[in-house]
Amino acid sequence: MKYQKIANKVAEAKFREKISQQQIGNNIYFTAERTFPQMLKELKVRIKRTRQDFDKLKKQKVDFSVYLELGAENCQRAMFLEKKYGVLGSASDISLASLQAADGFAKPLGFKLIPQRLVCDVYCLPFAPNSLPFIFCYQTLHHFPDPKPILQEIYRVLLPGGFFFFSEEPVKQTFNINLWRRPTNLRSWEKFLKYIGILPFISRIGKTEVDHGILEEVFGLKTWEKALNVFDQVEVYTKPYPTGPESISMKINGKNWLKPKLSTRTLIFFWGGGINAICQKKGAYEKSNLDSIFNLLYCPECLKNNKISKIIIAKTTYCQCCNQKYPNVGNIPILLPGVELKKLYPNLI
């Protein structure tokens, strides 16, 4: 298995700090990336898709009344869930700046309340084993070299019978020579190549992120299958991009089960596609009666050393076992293992 390097995590934190200032302020750092009006429009589209997904999860009897969101960016999905369904939980991200940007987007998006926010690393979630009933993420897993270690960590902290849902992840397009990376806002010549239909075959997205050290990966179906084998029950939806027949695959055993129908696979080969999945951990599920997900927080430094010790959230946030202190910025705890904390947020120590 491959793991994200510390340099990529530092790049993520630094880049998100700049792009957040661009998206909620007047500073322009990246001319080919979204400004506030453009980002606001995009967030509304993402919220609409979230509504569709969670209405479907509700019909499937998935309990998301207590949640943890990973890679929450500007917290728009968590704000929507808490308003629409009255659920509670936490929006988490490794980028403090992204989470803070929720303050600037909440009112324009029509939200009054911002959920609890948490800075953490998905490789070391600050929760004890078997503690969380529902975890979800969007557009997050492709920022790592291999999704399997992330899914293993999610499995560790899920309650028996708990669910993990992810969506808007790409499936690798085989028929692509990848001559260059294109930015979010296409340049004029890239728009022309898109118009004549060849842009998707000769370039890939993510130029600005990759130029700044952030990983932008695309996984094939075999990689997704190996990662999803971590879970005991899995229902996967794959669909070609930009359009085509959707396929549903169910995990029956641990080998060759993620096999969409031929028409879906053929179009993915040429165009690429998207994948989302509902994953469940084995065991009898017991509904949680938590009044705050922060009551479940544990020290990430101790967890890395195979110890379990609760975090005390106060004016000074600290571990009562190892005495490690953690910054708390505007009621956003930054719970990263010591080495990462020093590398990503040295000015807060």
Steps between C-alpha positions, in 0.01 A plus 500: 500500500608856429465787744479876455826675588526776758604740222164445328317575825696822548425595138131436559489728804695782330308484173159491672595804703558702183206364301267563794610864514430526129157341528371702794696823447644723231849353473575328169775242534399263219347657189377164369316409821161602639421834660225553760203523256622197307561297815164595646330375185700175515417443868129531423538229235682277750230551761235399247686174430540443874123533545442236234754263652376528857134473405601171341699391807201576719277281283759223535471526881856626550523677836700822457359678806855518645763559234864579428583660167853462364650753259214736582661802329260795561252295708212559259382139513514478879310830530236368263463167683459662839238743367311253282502190721577637848803272537816570699865429440819662383646629175869410486787588270878521518469865389410745775449776240241296309298440815523866600368600156162363610456827691503690170277260307233419759276805462522520116402133489204558731637335816492651848689232691846362430571145622778399733827502308813293547846499343632145477683256274302216343795266561461555874141590586483623862236249606508170684427174316131418451375847592336675199172393337534680166786651299487654154711695252482656155786566256757399762646152443671591173736734690685193632726253315289203614147506647541174693684636811233770531220244487680287758514795739133576440416135568695517827296785646158395370253341738407139422222526244604858419511647150752683283380683190715669236415669173635706209822304465649441154558168325806483281460565131724255314485679167693815601855605410513774770714762326432762768282594797223756447376748767144539631427797275605394153725722293367613158691238303387228742140610451548456126642150550203419723260634236641270231491205740865404544593672829400207726727265303819704518497672841389456862364736762676639806777722362505759780489241777769279349724800431485576874578147617150357551430149376233459231468127438259296289446133588388211285225258600749241630649752743154597620407134544806424713431803718131425543575142603578651842124512560267208556208626292539737206266640239681686222361729231715571195408728213686625191581868467329717383208266439414136451341200673558465874598159639446363849746245643459313828785342693437126510855382564843657503592448135380634165169632631534863387408438139258752345301395197684502168344822370610687814854355492540583131405864544721532809790365294463789256360780713568409862225505759392548857450272796309515826433231758315409817720286724405326824703350785381165629328478836176588675431872473393699808369853449713769664363742762791745486439869559838595348745309285778687683430276801664222296829676429822320584865602482649433154853485644397224739308317226816490287669328795213251540361672806153641556467822697223759499551859394397776737340783302542821700677834469811287460428175316721218621537125553472389861733206436800633301437871579523589130342843445292574193403840355137603505435780251154655513359182658663285230730245669809407299558136589804393301783275621793704635727484195221599260383776730848657496531468121152620401425763764832608659366848575226358725725303734 
